[in-house]
Amino acid sequence: MTRRVTGFAILAAAALATVLSACSSNSQPSSTPATHQSNSATPAAQGAGGFKPWPAQVYSPYYETWTSSSSLPSLASQSGVHYFDLGFLQASSAGSCTLTWDGSQSADSPSYQSEIGQLKQQGGNVALAFGGQSAGDNGTEIADSCPSVSAIAADYEAVINTYHVSRLDMDVELNALNNSAGIERRNKALAMTQAWAARHGYPLEIQYTLPVQPSGLQPNALAVLQNAVQEGVKVTLVNLMTFDYYDLPGVLDMGSVATEAATSVNSQLAALYPQESRPERYAMEGITFLPGIDDNPSKNEVTELSSARQILSFARDHSLGLLSIWAIQRDNGGCPGSIDSNTCSGISQDSWAFSHLVESFSS
């Protein structure tokens, strides 16, 4: 199949060519992230808007790019939400270095450029999420798929230029948690991208989204962050997926389990970031919960509004950096009893009930 050459592909290729040229004369050892010059700092399309920093505390629900029929500005007007985490960017196929939205549409979508620009004019912003469940399962997470650190960094830089975003979210799940080569490539590429952004004066935050248990991050998820520290990546946020526990017995109090997990992770972060105080470590944490019934077939993991209130209270008391839900399209009561629907929560609720409750968290 002939691959269509897009504006994004041209940007990424130009960035990669410069990176490879710089790397060919670079005498740094391979374990040190290479600092490189890139000519990909061209202006984004008119619609993308300017770079905007993120609030210290923010409610930013995930937005399922593959299911939505509503534009970002429209959803913002309907729900009152102005920050979104767009998922997912992934390779076009396993083994590819070509970045796409959900394996189907070009990563330089003109419609998203326009929608993001409109959202910024309304006072909002977006983060771009890489990976996710499907990509983590089938090998299309870009760092698992692409063997070149420089090409991965060029992909990151190209989407930053295309959409003028200031936060990237690395959603590492399933097989991607155990791909040590991909973990190392990802963090090396992120360190290169952070150095590039700093040279250009671009604000850039890196968020890691990881599965969690009440006892904290499991060894493979913790290893992702340990390698990030080793490779010199400055991680702004560690976002905890507080659902799909599966192996916990009985009907779970989802609010209590989520806050227990956040408390456990705070202790784990002390070993990774010993210079940070306990409150500073909490500011590095985020909680993502799934409104309603998740995909556990036993239906013992149901997040009601009461659980969301408990999570919100904890987040305020401990000054967490992020609250999120998976996902904004589910924040309605249109399918009572359904398990893990992409379009509704499965419980009885008013439309946008979870968002209306939690959006006041944004500073």
MARDRENZA-259088 format. One record per atom (N, C-alpha, C): residue in three letters; x, y, z. Coordinates in steps of 0.1 Angstrom, whole numbers, plus 5000, padded with zeros to 4 digits. Layout:
<voros>
ALAXYZ ...
</voros>
This chain:
<voros>
MET500949885000 MET500050005000 MET500950125000 THR500650224992 THR501350344991 THR500950435003 ARG501950485010 ARG501550575021 ARG501550715017 ARG500450785021 ARG500250925018 ARG501251015026 VAL501951105019 VAL502851195026 VAL502051315030 THR502051335043 THR501251445049 THR502151555054 GLY501651665057 GLY502351775063 GLY503051735076 PHE502451645084 PHE503051595096 PHE504251515092 ALA504151425082 ALA505251335078 ALA506351415074 ILE506151525066 ILE507251615062 ILE507951675074 LEU507151725083 LEU507751785095 LEU508651685103 ALA508051565105 ALA508851465112 ALA510051425105 ALA509951405091 ALA511151365083 ALA512151475084 ALA511851595083 ALA512751705084 ALA513451705097 ALA512651695108 ALA513251685121 ALA514251575122 LEU513851455117 LEU514651335119 LEU515951355111 ALA515851415099 ALA517151425091 ALA518151505099 THR517651615105 THR518551705113 THR519151625125 VAL518251555131 VAL518651475143 VAL519751375140 LEU519551295129 LEU520451195125 LEU521851265121 SER521751375115 SER522951445111 SER523751485124 ALA523051535134 ALA523651575146 ALA524251455154 CYS523451345153 CYS523851225161 CYS525051165155 SER525251175141 SER526451115135 SER527751165140 SER527751295145 SER528951355150 SER528951365165 ASN528051305171 ASN527851315186 ASN528751215193 SER529551255202 SER530451165209 SER529951115222 GLN528651155226 GLN528151115239 GLN527950965239 PRO528050905251 PRO527650765252 PRO526250745249 SER525850625245 SER524450595241 SER523450605253 SER524050595265 SER523150605277 SER522750745280 THR523350845274 THR523050985277 THR522151045266 PRO521051105269 PRO520151155259 PRO520951265250 ALA520951245237 ALA521651335228 ALA520851465227 THR521551575228 THR520951705225 THR521051725210 HIS519951765204 HIS519951775189 HIS519251905185 GLN519651955173 GLN519052065167 GLN517952015158 SER516852085156 SER515852045147 SER515252165140 ASN514952145127 ASN514352255119 ASN512852235119 SER512352155128 SER510852135128 SER510152245136 ALA510852345140 ALA510152455148 ALA509452555139 THR508752505129 THR507952595120 THR506652625126 PRO506052735122 PRO504752765128 PRO503652665125 ALA502852635135 ALA501752545133 ALA500752615124 ALA499752525119 ALA498652585111 ALA497952695119 GLN497352785112 GLN496752895118 GLN495752855129 GLY495052745127 GLY494052715137 GLY494552665150 ALA495752625151 ALA496252555163 ALA496352645175 GLY496552775174 GLY496652865185 GLY498052855191 GLY498352935201 GLY499652945207 GLY499852845218 PHE501152835223 PHE501452755234 PHE500852815247 LYS500252735255 LYS499652775268 LYS500052685279 PRO500552735290 PRO500952655301 PRO499652595308 TRP499752495315 TRP498652425322 TRP498452485336 PRO497252485342 PRO497052515356 PRO497752415365 ALA498052465377 ALA498752375387 ALA497852255391 GLN496452285391 GLN495452185393 GLN494452185382 VAL494052075377 VAL493152075365 VAL492351955364 TYR491151965360 TYR490251855356 TYR490351845341 SER490851735336 SER491051715322 SER490651575318 PRO489351555314 PRO488951425311 PRO489451375297 TYR489551245296 TYR489951185283 TYR488851205273 TYR489351215260 TYR488451235249 TYR488751125239 GLU487851035236 GLU488050925228 GLU487950965213 THR489050985207 THR489051045193 THR488450945183 TRP488450815186 TRP487950725176 TRP486350705177 THR485750755188 THR484350735189 THR483550865188 SER484150975189 SER483451105191 SER482851155178 SER481551195179 SER480951265168 SER480751415172 SER481251455184 SER481151595188 SER482451655188 SER482551785183 SER483851855183 SER484251895197 LEU485451925199 LEU485951975212 LEU485252095217 PRO485152205208 PRO484452325213 PRO482952295216 SER482352205209 SER480952175212 SER480852095225 LEU481752005228 LEU481751935241 LEU482052025252 ALA482952125250 ALA483252225260 ALA482052305264 SER481252345253 SER480052425255 SER478952345263 GLN478852225259 GLN477752135265 GLN478152105279 SER479352065282 SER479752005295 SER480252105305 GLY480852215300 GLY481452315308 GLY482952285310 VAL483452175304 VAL484852135305 VAL485652205294 HIS486852255298 HIS487652325288 HIS489052265286 TYR489452155294 TYR490652085292 TYR490351945289 PHE491151885279 PHE490851755275 PHE492251685272 ASP492251555274 ASP493351465271 ASP492951375259 LEU493451405247 LEU493051345235 LEU493851215233 GLY493151105232 GLY493750975229 GLY493150895218 PHE493950825210 PHE495350805213 PHE496150815200 LEU497450865201 LEU498350865191 LEU499150735191 GLN499350675180 GLN500050545180 GLN500550525165 ALA501450425164 ALA501950385151 ALA500950335142 SER501150355129 SER500150305119 SER499950155119 SER501050085122 SER501049945123 SER502349905131 ALA502349785137 ALA503449735144 ALA504749735136 GLY505849805140 GLY507049815133 GLY507249945126 SER506150025126 SER506150155118 SER506650265128 CYS507250365122 CYS507550495129 CYS506650605125 THR505550575117 THR504550675113 THR503550685123 LEU503350805128 LEU502350835139 LEU501050865133 THR499950805139 THR498650835135 THR497650855147 TRP496450895144 TRP495450895154 TRP494750755154 ASP494950675164 ASP494250545165 ASP494450455154 GLY495650465147 GLY496050375136 GLY495250405124 SER494450505123 SER493650525111 SER493850655104 GLN493750775111 GLN493850905105 GLN495250965108 SER495551055098 SER496851125099 SER497051195112 ALA498251195117 ALA498551265130 ALA498451415129 ASP498451475117 ASP498351615115 ASP496951665111 SER495951605117 SER494551635114 SER494251785114 PRO493851845102 PRO493451985102 PRO492252015111 SER491351915112 SER490151945120 SER490551955135 TYR491451875139 TYR491951895153 TYR492652025155 GLN493452065145 GLN494152195146 GLN493152305149 SER492052305141 SER491052405142 SER490352395155 GLU489952275159 GLU489152265172 GLU490052295184 ILE491252265184 ILE492152295195 ILE492352445196 GLY492452515184 GLY492652655184 GLY491352725190 GLN490152675186 GLN488952735191 GLN488852705206 LEU489252595211 LEU489252565225 LEU490152655233 LYS491352685227 LYS492252775234 LYS491652915235 GLN490952955224 GLN490253085225 GLN489253095236 GLN488652975239 GLN487652965250 GLN488352955264 GLY489652955264 GLY490352945277 GLY490852805281 GLY490652715271 GLY491052575274 GLY492352535268 ASN492552395268 ASN493752345263 ASN493652195261 VAL494552125254 VAL494551985253 VAL495951925256 ALA495951805261 ALA497151725262 ALA496951615251 LEU498051565245 LEU498051465236 LEU498451335242 ALA497651225241 ALA497951095248 ALA498450995238 PHE499550935241 PHE500150835233 PHE499950695239 GLY499650595231 GLY499550455236 GLY498150415238 GLY497850385251 GLY496550335254 GLY496450185254 GLN495250125256 GLN495149985258 GLN495449905245 SER494749945234 SER494949875221 SER496449875217 ALA497049995217 ALA498450005213 ALA499349925222 GLY499049925235 GLY499849855244 GLY499749705242 ASP498649665236 ASP498449515234 ASP498949475221 ASN498849555210 ASN499249505197 ASN500549555192 GLY501349625200 GLY502649665196 GLY502749795188 THR501649875188 THR501649995180 THR501950125189 GLU502150105202 GLU502650215209 GLU503950265202 ILE504150385200 ILE505150435190 ILE506550395195 ALA506850395208 ALA508150355212 ALA508350205212 ASP507350125213 ASP507449985211 ASP507649945196 SER506950025187 SER506949995173 SER508150045166 CYS508550165169 CYS509650225161 CYS511050195168 PRO511950145160 PRO513250105166 PRO514250225168 SER513850345163 SER514850455163 SER514350565173 VAL515250585183 VAL514950695193 VAL514850825186 SER515650855177 SER515650985170 SER514351005162 ALA513850895156 ALA512550905149 ALA511450925158 ILE511450865170 ILE510350885180 ILE510351025185 ALA511551075188 ALA511651215192 ALA511151315181 ALA511451285169 ALA510951365158 ALA509451365157 ASP508851245160 ASP507351235160 ASP506851325171 TYR507451315183 TYR506951405194 TYR507051545191 GLU508151585185 GLU508351725182 GLU507451775171 ALA507151685161 ALA506251725151 ALA504851755156 VAL504351665165 VAL502951695170 VAL502951815179 ILE504051845186 ILE504051965194 ILE503952085185 ASN504652085174 ASN504652195164 ASN503252205157 THR502752085154 THR501452085147 THR500352145155 TYR500252105168 TYR499152145176 TYR499452245187 HIS500752285188 HIS501152385198 HIS500652335212 VAL500952215215 VAL500552165228 VAL501752175238 SER501452185251 SER502452195261 SER502452075271 ARG501651975268 ARG501651855277 ARG501451725268 LEU502351635270 LEU502251505264 LEU501951395274 ASP501051305272 ASP500651195281 ASP501151065275 MET501950995283 MET502350855279 MET501550755286 ASP500550695280 ASP499650595286 ASP500250455283 VAL500850405292 VAL501650275291 VAL500850165297 GLU500350065289 GLU499549955294 GLU499949825288 LEU499449715294 LEU499549585289 LEU500949545285 ASN501149495273 ASN502549445269 ASN503549555269 ALA503149685267 ALA504049795267 ALA504749815281 LEU504049765291 LEU504649775305 LEU505849685306 ASN505949585298 ASN507049485299 ASN508049485288 ASN507849585279 ASN508849595268 ASN509949685272 SER511049625277 SER512149715283 SER512749795272 ALA512949745260 ALA513549825249 ALA512649945246 GLY511349925245 GLY510450035243 GLY510450135254 ILE510450085266 ILE510550185278 ILE511750275277 GLU512850215274 GLU514150285273 GLU514050385261 ARG513550335249 ARG513550425238 ARG512550545240 ARG511450515247 ARG510550625250 ARG511150735258 ASN511850695269 ASN512350785278 ASN513550865272 LYS514350795264 LYS515450865257 LYS514850965247 ALA513850935240 ALA513251025231 ALA512551145238 LEU511951115250 LEU511351225257 LEU512451325263 ALA513551265267 ALA514651355272 ALA515151445260 MET515251385249 MET515651465237 MET514651575234 THR513351535234 THR512351635231 THR512251745242 GLN512451715254 GLN512451815264 GLN513651915262 ALA514751865259 ALA515951945256 ALA515652035244 TRP515051985234 TRP514652055222 TRP513652165225 ALA512652135233 ALA511652235237 ALA512252345245 ALA513152305254 ALA513852415262 ALA514552505254 ARG515252455243 ARG516052545235 ARG515152645227 HIS513952595224 HIS513052685216 HIS512152765225 GLY512252755238 GLY511452825248 GLY509952775248 TYR509752655244 TYR508352595245 TYR508152535259 PRO506952565265 PRO506652495277 PRO506252355274 LEU506752255281 LEU506452115278 LEU506452035291 GLU505251975294 GLU505151885305 GLU504951745301 ILE505551645308 ILE505351505305 ILE504551445316 GLN503551375312 GLN502651305321 GLN502751155318 TYR502851075328 TYR502850925326 TYR501550875332 THR500750805324 THR499550745329 THR499750595330 LEU499550535343 LEU499850395346 LEU498850335354 PRO498650195352 PRO497750125360 PRO498250115374 VAL497350095384 VAL497750095398 VAL496850005406 GLN497349965417 GLN496649885427 GLN496549965440 PRO495649925449 PRO495650005462 PRO497050005469 SER497849905467 SER499149905473 SER500149985465 GLY499750045454 GLY500650135446 GLY500950075432 LEU501950135426 LEU502350085412 LEU502949955413 GLN502649865404 GLN503249725404 GLN504649745398 PRO505549635400 PRO506949655396 PRO507149695382 ASN506349645372 ASN506649685358 ASN506249835356 ALA505149885362 ALA504850025361 ALA505850115368 LEU506250075379 LEU507250145386 LEU508550155378 ALA508950045371 ALA510150045363 ALA510150145352 VAL508950175347 VAL508750285337 VAL509250415342 LEU508950445354 LEU509350575360 LEU510750565365 GLN511250455370 GLN512650445373 GLN513550465361 ASN513150415350 ASN513950445338 ASN513850585333 ALA512650645335 ALA512550795332 ALA513550875340 VAL513650845353 VAL514650915361 VAL516050885356 GLN516350765353 GLN517650725348 GLN518050795335 GLU517050815326 GLU517350885313 GLU517251035314 GLY516951085325 GLY516851235327 GLY515551295322 VAL514451225322 VAL513151285319 VAL512551355331 LYS512151475329 LYS511451545340 LYS509951515339 VAL509451435348 VAL508051385348 VAL507251485356 THR506251555350 THR505451645357 THR504351585365 LEU503751475359 LEU502651415366 LEU502651265364 VAL502251195375 VAL502051045374 VAL500551025376 ASN499850995365 ASN498450985365 ASN498050835368 LEU497250805378 LEU496850675382 LEU495550635376 MET495450515369 MET494250465364 MET493550385375 THR492650445382 THR492050375394 THR490750305390 PHE490950205382 PHE489750115378 PHE490349995372 ASP489549895368 ASP489949775362 ASP491049705371 TYR490649685384 TYR491649615392 TYR491549455390 TYR490349415387 TYR490049275384 TYR490249175395 ASP491449165401 ASP491749055411 ASP491349095425 LEU490849215428 LEU490449245441 LEU489049185444 PRO488849115456 PRO487649045459 PRO486549145464 GLY485249095462 GLY484149175467 GLY483849295460 VAL482749365464 VAL482349485458 VAL483249595464 LEU483849675455 LEU484849775459 LEU484249905461 ASP484749975472 ASP484450115474 ASP485450195465 MET485050235453 MET485950285444 MET486650415448 GLY485950495456 GLY486550615461 GLY487650585471 SER487450495480 SER488450455490 SER489650385484 VAL489350295474 VAL490450225467 VAL491350325460 ALA490750425453 ALA491550525446 ALA492450605455 THR491850655466 THR492650735475 THR493750655482 GLU493450525484 GLU494550445490 GLU495650425480 ALA495350405468 ALA496350395457 ALA497250525457 ALA496550635457 ALA497350765456 ALA498250785468 THR497750735480 THR498650745492 THR499850655490 SER499650535485 SER500650435483 SER501750485473 VAL501250545462 VAL502150595452 VAL502950705457 ASN502450795466 ASN503250905472 ASN504450845479 SER504250735486 SER505450675493 SER506450625483 GLN505950565472 GLN506850515462 GLN507650625455 LEU506950735452 LEU507650845446 LEU508750905454 ALA508750885468 ALA509750935476 ALA511150875473 ALA511150745469 ALA512350685465 ALA512850735452 LEU511950775443 LEU512350815429 LEU512750965430 TYR512151045438 TYR512351185439 TYR512551225453 PRO513751185459 PRO513951215473 PRO514051365476 GLN514351445466 GLN514451595469 GLN513051655471 GLU511951585467 GLU510651645468 GLU509951615481 SER509251705487 SER508551685499 SER507351605497 ARG506651565507 ARG505451485506 ARG504351565498 PRO504151695502 PRO503151775494 PRO503551795480 GLU504851805477 GLU505351825463 GLU505051695455 ARG505251585462 ARG504951455455 ARG503451445452 TYR502651485461 TYR501151485458 TYR500851575446 ALA501551685445 ALA501251775434 ALA501651705421 MET502551605421 MET502951535409 MET501951425406 GLU500951395414 GLU500051285412 GLU498751335405 GLY498151245397 GLY496751265392 GLY495951135394 ILE494651145394 ILE493751035395 ILE492851035383 THR492750925376 THR491750905366 THR490850795370 PHE489550825371 PHE488550725374 PHE487550705362 LEU486850595362 LEU485950565352 LEU484550575357 PRO483750675352 PRO482450695358 PRO481550575355 GLY480850525365 GLY479950415363 GLY480650275363 ILE480150185354 ILE480550045354 ILE481750025344 ASP482949985350 ASP484049955341 ASP483849815334 ASP484949765328 ASP484749645320 ASP485049515328 ASN485049525341 ASN485049395350 ASN483649335349 PRO483549215343 PRO482249155341 PRO481449125354 SER482149115365 SER481449085378 SER480649215383 LYS480849325377 LYS480249455381 LYS480549485395 ASN481749455400 ASN482049485414 ASN482849615415 GLU483049675403 GLU483849805403 GLU482949915396 VAL482149975404 VAL481150075399 VAL481450205407 THR481850305399 THR482150435405 THR480950525404 GLU480350555415 GLU479150635416 GLU479650785419 LEU478650875419 LEU478951015422 LEU479551035436 SER479050945445 SER479550955459 SER481050925459 SER481550825451 SER482950795450 SER483750915444 ALA483150975434 ALA483751095428 ALA483951205438 ARG482951225446 ARG483051335456 ARG484151295466 GLN484351175470 GLN485451135479 GLN486751155472 ILE486951125459 ILE488151145452 ILE488451295451 LEU487451375448 LEU487651515447 LEU488051575460 SER487451535471 SER487851585484 SER489251555487 PHE489651435484 PHE491051395486 PHE492051475478 ALA491651495465 ALA492551575456 ALA492651715461 ARG491651775466 ARG491751915471 ARG492551915484 ASP492351825493 ASP493051825505 ASP494551805504 HIS494951725493 HIS496351695491 HIS496951775479 SER496151865473 SER496651945462 SER497251865451 LEU496451765446 LEU496951685435 LEU496951775422 GLY497751725412 GLY497851805400 GLY496751785390 LEU496151675391 LEU495251635380 LEU494051545385 LEU492851575380 LEU491751475381 LEU491251455366 SER490851335363 SER490451295350 SER489451185351 ILE488651165340 ILE487751055339 ILE488050985325 TRP487750855325 TRP487750785312 TRP486350745309 ALA485750815300 ALA486150935293 ALA484951025292 ILE485151145286 ILE484051245286 ILE482851195279 GLN482951115269 GLN481851065262 GLN480950975270 ARG481450925281 ARG480750835290 ARG479950905301 ASP480051035302 ASP479451105313 ASP478051135311 ASN477251025310 ASN475751045308 ASN475150905312 GLY473850905315 GLY473150785320 GLY472350715309 GLY472850715297 GLY472050665286 GLY471950515284 CYS472650435292 CYS472650295290 CYS472650215304 PRO471650235312 PRO471650165325 PRO471950025325 GLY472949985333 GLY473349845334 GLY474449795324 SER474749875314 SER475749835304 SER477149835311 ILE477949735306 ILE479349725311 ILE480249795301 ASP481049885306 ASP482149945299 ASP481749995285 SER480750075285 SER480250135272 SER481150255269 ASN481450285256 ASN482250395252 ASN481350525252 THR480050515253 THR479150625251 THR478350665263 CYS478450585274 CYS477650615286 CYS478150545298 SER477750575310 SER478350525322 SER477750395327 GLY476550355323 GLY475950235327 GLY475150255340 ILE475250375346 ILE474450395358 ILE473450515356 SER472550525365 SER471550635364 SER472250765368 GLN472250865359 GLN472850995362 GLN472451095352 ASP472551225356 ASP472251325346 ASP473451345337 SER473251395325 SER474351425316 SER475351525322 TRP476651485321 TRP477751565326 TRP477751575341 ALA477151485348 ALA477051495363 ALA478451485369 PHE479251395364 PHE480651375370 PHE481451505367 SER481351545354 SER482151665351 SER481751795358 HIS480451815360 HIS479951925367 HIS480451925381 LEU480551805387 LEU481051785401 LEU482551815401 VAL483351765392 VAL484851765393 VAL485451885387 GLU484751955377 GLU485452055370 GLU485852175378 SER485252195390 SER485652305399 SER487052285405 PHE487652165403 PHE488952135407 PHE489952225400 SER489652255387 SER490652335379 SER490952465386 SER492252505387 SER492652625393 SER492852735382 
</voros>
